[in-house]
Amino acid sequence: MSDDTDAGELPAMPQTGVYLVVTLTGSHYRIDFDQKTATRFPDPDDADPAKNLRQDENERPLLRMGALEIGHDLVMVLNIRGDGIPTVRRTTPVVSWVRIA
């Protein structure tokens, strides 16, 4: 598996490690496959509060995740509320990803 993500589809889904995923709108997601968590960081250059989501910048349990592909939306099922009721989050298209740990 290559960690170079300039374009194209990942050859295989990461199973371990921590990745930084960047979407078309500038949001960053820290996805920890070891701990099964995800954290969303909104674009710091966009001051529009309407684009903020519940639990931004808070690590949340990652229950399931769709394919991680450059140029495609990423779909994650998270425990956002902390009560076990799943929340589906769909990102804008992924523009890059890199392993950070």
Buried (B, 14 or more C-beta within 10 A) or exposed (E): EEEEBEEEEBEEEBEEBBBBBBBEEBBBBBBBBEEEBBBBBBBEEEEEEEEEEEBEEEEBBBBEBBEBBBEBBBBBBBBBEEEEEBBEBEBEEBBBBEBEE
